[in-house]
Amino acid sequence: MKNLSETVNRNMVYLIYCLTFTFLLSLYCLLLNKSDGFLLVNHFHSKPFDAFFILFTDLGNGLFVIGLMLIMMLRRKIGWSIQTGVSFLVSGLVVQLFKHLAHSPRPLLFFGPHDIHWIYGITKTGYASFPSGHTATIFALTTLLSFYFPGTRSAILFFTIAALTGFSRIYLSQHFPVDVLGGLLTGVLTSIVVYTILPHTKFEKRLSKKEIEQQSTNLQ
């Protein structure tokens, strides 16, 4: 388990934040039932916060991840881009599997349109509540980024972005707290596994070797 130990030590601060958040959110879900835990958050809303979280929640959108992957490729971080893509795909598949198995109603369907704060055109309905896909995506992404940019400041930045994105899913009445918890665990664990068993340095070494061979060919 040497590789796993090395992965965890890449940014222990970030993982401690995630572990603490997981513990607190789990405790919140245990102390309050599903309805009360959601309504406690849903009661606090305003138009400025609506506008802010409508924009912020898109950080958990797959299009944002794909855009970031393209930037990585342009910066010649091929290994990073591949790891990010694999983590995105795997976490997405896990999320869709659990959504299909759980068949859990979203808050708008669970409570009805007259009992909660929701935003027309943004808040979705249906039976795809658990787990939160946006939360899984952003935590998978920020976990990898915390490994690429280790340090306390980066840990605080990446964790804050992920936690706020997760909170936005509850604020916008898209998910219950337990859904965010499920997404958090899916995203973090997926990226730890991907970073451990699929080292990005292998792809970068192969690219460098090909570049050297290409340069040698050009000189001849």
C-alpha positions as CSV (number, residue, x, y, z in Angstrom):
1,M,0.0,0.0,0.0
2,K,3.0,2.3,-0.5
3,N,1.5,4.0,-3.5
4,L,-1.7,4.7,-1.6
5,S,0.3,6.1,1.3
6,E,2.1,8.4,-1.0
7,T,-1.2,9.6,-2.6
8,V,-2.7,10.5,0.8
9,N,0.5,12.3,1.8
10,R,0.4,14.5,-1.3
11,N,-2.0,16.9,0.3
12,M,-2.9,15.6,3.8
13,V,-4.4,19.0,4.8
14,Y,-7.0,18.8,2.0
15,L,-8.0,15.2,2.9
16,I,-8.3,16.1,6.6
17,Y,-10.7,18.9,5.6
18,C,-12.7,16.4,3.5
19,L,-12.7,13.9,6.4
20,T,-13.8,16.5,8.9
21,F,-16.6,17.7,6.5
22,T,-17.7,14.1,6.0
23,F,-17.9,13.6,9.7
24,L,-19.9,16.8,10.4
25,L,-22.2,16.2,7.4
26,S,-22.8,12.6,8.5
27,L,-23.6,13.8,12.0
28,Y,-26.0,16.4,10.6
29,C,-27.8,13.7,8.6
30,L,-28.0,11.4,11.6
31,L,-29.3,14.1,14.1
32,L,-31.9,15.5,11.7
33,N,-34.2,13.5,9.5
34,K,-34.1,13.9,5.7
35,S,-36.9,16.6,5.6
36,D,-35.7,18.7,8.6
37,G,-32.1,18.7,7.5
38,F,-33.1,20.0,4.1
39,L,-35.6,22.6,5.3
40,L,-33.2,24.0,7.8
41,V,-31.0,25.1,4.9
42,N,-33.8,25.9,2.5
43,H,-35.3,28.5,4.8
44,F,-32.3,30.8,4.4
45,H,-32.4,32.3,0.9
46,S,-32.2,35.7,-0.9
47,K,-32.0,36.9,-4.4
48,P,-28.3,37.7,-4.2
49,F,-27.6,34.2,-3.0
50,D,-29.8,32.8,-5.6
51,A,-27.8,34.5,-8.3
52,F,-24.5,33.6,-6.8
53,F,-25.2,29.9,-6.4
54,I,-26.9,29.5,-9.8
55,L,-23.5,30.5,-11.3
56,F,-21.3,28.8,-8.7
57,T,-23.0,25.4,-9.0
58,D,-21.8,25.0,-12.6
59,L,-18.3,24.3,-11.3
60,G,-19.7,20.8,-10.7
61,N,-20.9,20.6,-14.4
62,G,-19.1,18.2,-16.6
63,L,-18.5,20.9,-19.3
64,F,-16.4,22.8,-16.8
65,V,-14.3,19.6,-16.2
66,I,-13.9,19.0,-19.9
67,G,-12.8,22.6,-20.4
68,L,-10.2,22.3,-17.7
69,M,-8.9,19.1,-19.3
70,L,-8.4,20.9,-22.6
71,I,-6.4,23.6,-20.8
72,M,-4.3,20.9,-19.2
73,M,-3.6,19.4,-22.6
74,L,-2.6,22.8,-24.0
75,R,-0.2,23.2,-21.1
76,R,1.2,19.8,-22.0
77,K,-0.1,18.2,-18.8
78,I,-1.3,15.1,-20.6
79,G,-1.1,12.9,-17.5
80,W,-3.2,15.3,-15.5
81,S,-5.8,15.5,-18.3
82,I,-6.0,11.7,-18.6
83,Q,-6.4,11.3,-14.8
84,T,-9.0,14.0,-14.6
85,G,-11.0,12.4,-17.5
86,V,-10.8,8.9,-16.0
87,S,-11.9,10.2,-12.6
88,F,-14.7,12.2,-14.1
89,L,-16.0,9.2,-16.1
90,V,-15.7,6.6,-13.2
91,S,-17.3,8.9,-10.6
92,G,-20.1,9.7,-13.1
93,L,-20.7,6.0,-13.7
94,V,-20.8,5.3,-10.0
95,V,-23.2,8.2,-9.5
96,Q,-25.6,7.0,-12.3
97,L,-25.5,3.5,-10.9
98,F,-26.6,4.6,-7.4
99,K,-29.2,7.0,-8.9
100,H,-30.7,4.1,-10.8
101,L,-30.7,1.8,-7.7
102,A,-31.9,4.4,-5.1
103,H,-34.5,6.0,-7.4
104,S,-34.7,8.8,-4.8
105,P,-37.1,11.8,-5.4
106,R,-35.5,15.3,-5.6
107,P,-36.7,17.8,-3.0
108,L,-39.1,19.6,-5.4
109,L,-40.9,16.3,-6.0
110,F,-40.6,15.2,-2.4
111,F,-42.1,18.3,-0.9
112,G,-44.1,19.9,-3.7
113,P,-43.7,23.4,-5.2
114,H,-45.5,25.2,-2.5
115,D,-43.6,24.0,0.6
116,I,-40.0,24.9,-0.3
117,H,-38.0,27.7,-1.9
118,W,-37.0,26.7,-5.5
119,I,-36.0,28.6,-8.6
120,Y,-37.9,28.3,-11.9
121,G,-35.8,26.9,-14.7
122,I,-33.0,25.8,-12.3
123,T,-34.5,23.4,-9.8
124,K,-35.1,20.0,-11.2
125,T,-37.6,17.3,-10.3
126,G,-37.7,13.6,-10.9
127,Y,-36.1,10.5,-9.2
128,A,-32.4,11.2,-9.4
129,S,-31.6,12.8,-6.1
130,F,-29.0,10.3,-4.5
131,P,-26.2,10.9,-4.9
132,S,-25.4,14.4,-6.1
133,G,-23.5,14.2,-9.4
134,H,-22.3,17.8,-9.3
135,T,-20.9,17.2,-5.8
136,A,-19.1,14.0,-7.0
137,T,-17.7,15.8,-10.0
138,I,-16.3,18.8,-8.1
139,F,-14.8,16.7,-5.3
140,A,-13.2,14.4,-7.8
141,L,-11.7,17.4,-9.6
142,T,-10.5,19.3,-6.5
143,T,-9.0,16.1,-5.0
144,L,-6.8,15.7,-8.0
145,L,-6.0,19.4,-8.1
146,S,-4.9,19.2,-4.5
147,F,-2.5,16.5,-5.4
148,Y,-1.1,18.4,-8.4
149,F,-0.7,21.6,-6.3
150,P,0.0,20.4,-2.7
151,G,0.1,22.8,0.1
152,T,-2.1,24.4,2.8
153,R,-3.3,27.3,0.8
154,S,-4.3,25.2,-2.2
155,A,-6.0,22.7,0.2
156,I,-8.1,25.5,1.6
157,L,-8.9,26.9,-1.8
158,F,-9.9,23.6,-3.4
159,F,-11.8,22.4,-0.4
160,T,-13.8,25.7,-0.1
161,I,-14.7,25.5,-3.8
162,A,-15.9,21.9,-3.5
163,A,-17.8,22.5,-0.3
164,L,-19.6,25.6,-1.6
165,T,-20.5,23.7,-4.8
166,G,-22.0,20.9,-2.6
167,F,-23.9,23.4,-0.5
168,S,-25.2,25.0,-3.7
169,R,-27.0,21.8,-4.6
170,I,-28.9,21.9,-1.3
171,Y,-29.5,25.7,-1.5
172,L,-31.0,25.4,-5.1
173,S,-33.3,22.6,-3.9
174,Q,-31.6,20.1,-6.2
175,H,-30.5,17.7,-3.5
176,F,-30.8,16.6,0.2
177,P,-27.8,16.8,2.5
178,V,-27.4,13.0,2.4
179,D,-27.1,13.3,-1.4
180,V,-24.2,15.7,-1.1
181,L,-22.6,13.4,1.4
182,G,-22.8,10.5,-1.1
183,G,-21.4,12.7,-3.9
184,L,-18.5,13.9,-1.7
185,L,-17.5,10.3,-0.8
186,T,-17.8,9.2,-4.4
187,G,-15.7,12.0,-5.8
188,V,-12.9,11.9,-3.2
189,L,-12.5,8.1,-3.1
190,T,-12.6,7.8,-6.9
191,S,-9.8,10.3,-7.4
192,I,-7.6,8.8,-4.7
193,V,-7.9,5.4,-6.5
194,V,-7.3,6.9,-9.9
195,Y,-4.3,8.9,-8.8
196,T,-2.8,5.8,-7.1
197,I,-3.3,3.1,-9.8
198,L,-2.9,5.4,-12.9
199,P,0.2,7.6,-12.3
200,H,0.1,10.7,-14.5
201,T,3.9,10.6,-14.7
202,K,3.8,7.5,-16.9
203,F,2.0,9.4,-19.7
204,E,4.3,12.4,-19.4
205,K,7.4,10.2,-19.6
206,R,6.1,8.5,-22.7
207,L,5.3,11.9,-24.3
208,S,8.9,13.2,-23.5
209,K,10.4,10.0,-25.0
210,K,8.4,10.5,-28.2
211,E,9.4,14.1,-28.4
212,I,13.1,13.2,-28.1
213,E,12.7,10.5,-30.8
214,Q,10.9,13.1,-33.0
215,Q,13.6,15.6,-32.5
216,S,16.3,13.0,-33.4
217,T,14.4,12.2,-36.6
218,N,14.1,15.8,-37.6
219,L,17.9,16.3,-37.1
220,Q,18.6,13.4,-39.5
